[in-house]
Amino acid sequence: MHTDPFDLADNEYVPDAARDSAAVVEAFFDHLAAGLPDADLPEGLFADMRRELAELAAADADRCVDEPARYNLRMTLALVVAYRTLHPRLGRDATIAALRGAFVEPLGDAVQEATRSMLDSADDPFAAMVAVSKSREEHAFGAGFTFERPADDSQRYHVDVVQCFYHDVLVAHSASELTPVMCEFDANWIRAIDPAKHGFRFDRATTIGFGGTHCPFHWERTER
């Protein structure tokens, strides 16, 4: 069984933003459709959502400041479209819960297993994790995000997200309450970190989506 479908363990790892974002969006809609069989939703509703997503992404094309932004925009707008469609039918809380499950869960095991496999096989798990983060900052997140790095040495890597593209798009569409859904996707790889085994710990005390001024992603070595 291939436990690293994202090739995280590749020393020259560069995320495939097109592939990864498409997988997230397709799994999101599929999971929603499968998870709401008793909601008495109109036939063709999810096909309509996909159509609306394409139209909204075209209307928001000016937000595509670089290639990663194009894919991040589509993922974020998938939440917006689903929220607009389901909120009147399910109510706010039930809709957010459904969106959270559909966005976080489908690829959860694959992301967790790939991250764990990468860390388990690395000679220096901390350095490997930092390398993956830096590659994703450049190639998966891109210029739509602003990063500050208060610590970057052999013992610590602290990178703070001070501008979040996801949040900016959601605010523009009056859906900032969905930002935590984006934040919670990270739990999939965070759970793969075993400080006792991998020799480092990770802390993210807050996020912009949960009311913080920034999102602190902090990795620090520990004694193994």
N, C-alpha and C positions, 0 to 999 in steps of 0.2 A: 504494500500500500504506500502510495506517495504521500508523505506527511508534510511536504513543503511545496504545495502547488504554486506558491508565489515566488519561489527561488530566493528566499531570504538569505539562505546560507551561501549564496554565490558571492565570492569576494568582490565582484564588480556589480553588485546588486543595484539595479535601477528599476523602480516600480513601473509597471505598465499601466499608466493611469487610464487609458482607454479601456483596456480589458477589465481592470479591477472595478472601475465605476460602472461599466455596463453590467457586470455580474451583480453588483449591489442593487442597481435599479431593477433589473429583471427579477431577482430574488425577492425584492421588496413587493412588487406588484403580485407576484405569484403567491407569496406568503399571505398577503392581505386577502386575496381572492379565496384561498383555501381556508383561512381562519375566520371568515365571516359568513358561513353557510346559513346561519339562522337570522341574518339581519334583514332579510326580505329586500335585497337590493335589486334594482332594475337590471334586466339582461343587457349585456353590452356595456355596463358601467365602467369596467376596467379598460376596455378598449377605448372608451371615451377619455379616460384619464390619460392613457398613453398619447392619444392625439392632442389633448390639451397640453401635455408636457412639451411636446415638440413645438407647439405654437408659442408657448410661454418662453421657452428657451430661445426661440428666434427673436421674440420681442425684447428679450433681455441680453441680446448678443453683445451690446456695448460693455457689458460687465466682463467680457472675456479678455482680460488684460494679457493673458498668455495662454499657452496650450493647457496647462493644468486647470486653469480657471474654467475652461470650456466644459471639462468633465465634472468639476466640482459644482458648477452651476446646475448641470442636469441632475445630479444627485440631490441637491438642495431643493430644486424646484419639484422633484418627485414628491417630496414631503408636502410642499405647498399645495400642489394639485390634489393630492389625496385628502389633505386636511379640509380644503374648500368643499370637496365633494362629500365627504363623510360626516363632517361636523353637523350639518343640518339634520342628518338622519340618525346619528348615534349620540350626539351630544359631545361637549368638549372633552371631558375626562376619558370617556370610553374611546373616543377617536385618538387621543394622544397615546393611550395605552396600546391600542391596536397598531399605531404607526411605530411606536417604540419596539414592539415585538417583531414587526415585519422588517424593520431596518437593522436591528441588532442581532437577531437570532439566526437567520438563515446561513450566514457565513461564519457564525461564531466559532463553531468547533474547528473549522478549517483554519481560521486565523490563529486560534489558540494553539492548535497542533503544529502549525508551521513555525510559529514563534518559539515554541518549546523545542522543536527539533533543531532549529537554528542555534538556540542557546546551548542545548545539550551537546551539540557537535563542535562548538567553537572552542578554540584553545583559550581564548579570552572572551567570555560571554559579555562582559561590560563593554569592551571595545567593539564587539560585533553589534551590540544593541545601539551604541552611539553611531556607528557607521550607517546602520539602517535608518535611524532617525534623521541623520543629516541628508541622506539620499532622498528620503521622502519629503523633507522640508523643501528641497530644491525641485524635485521632479514630480511629486504628487500634490504638493500644496502650492508652491510657486508664489508669484508676485501678489496674489490676492490676499496673502497673509503677511503680517509683519512680525518678525522674530527678533527678540533680544536675547543675548547669551551672557548672563552675569557670571557664569562659571563654565570653563571648558578646559579641563586639564586631565591629567592621567587618573585622577581620583573622582572627579565630579563632572557631570554635564548637566547644566541647568539651562534650559531654553524656555523662554517665556513668550507665549503668543499674545501680542498686544493689539493686534488687529486680526479679526477672524472673518474670512470671506463668507463662511456659512452663515454666521450671525448677521453680517451686513445684508445679505440677500434676504434672509428671513425678516429682518426689521423692515426692509423696503416693501415687503409684501404683507406687513402687519401680522406676522406669525412668529414673533420672537419667542413665544412659549414653546416652539419646537426645537430651539437650539439645544436644550439638554439631550434630545434624542440623538443628535450628532455626537455630543460628548460621550454618551454612553456606549457608543460603538467601540471606544478604546478599551472598555473592560475586557473585550475579547482577547487582546494581546497582553493586557496588564496581568490577567490571571495566569499567564504562562510563566511569569517571573517567580522563581523560587530563590529568595535571598540566600538561604543556607547552602543551596546547591550551586547557584550561579555567581555568587560573590558580589552582588550589588542589590540595592533596593531602589524602588521607584515611588515617588510621591507626587500627587497632584491634588493639592489642598482644595482647590476651587477651579472654576472655569468662568469665562465670560457668560456662558449660558446659564450658570447657576448664580449669577449676580456678582462675580468677581470683576476686578478691573482688568485682569489678564488671566491667561491659562498657564500656570507654572508646571512644566514637565521637567521633573528633577530626578536624575539618576545619580547615585553615589555608591562607590565601592564599599563593601563590608568585608569583614574577615571571614574567610571560608575555612 
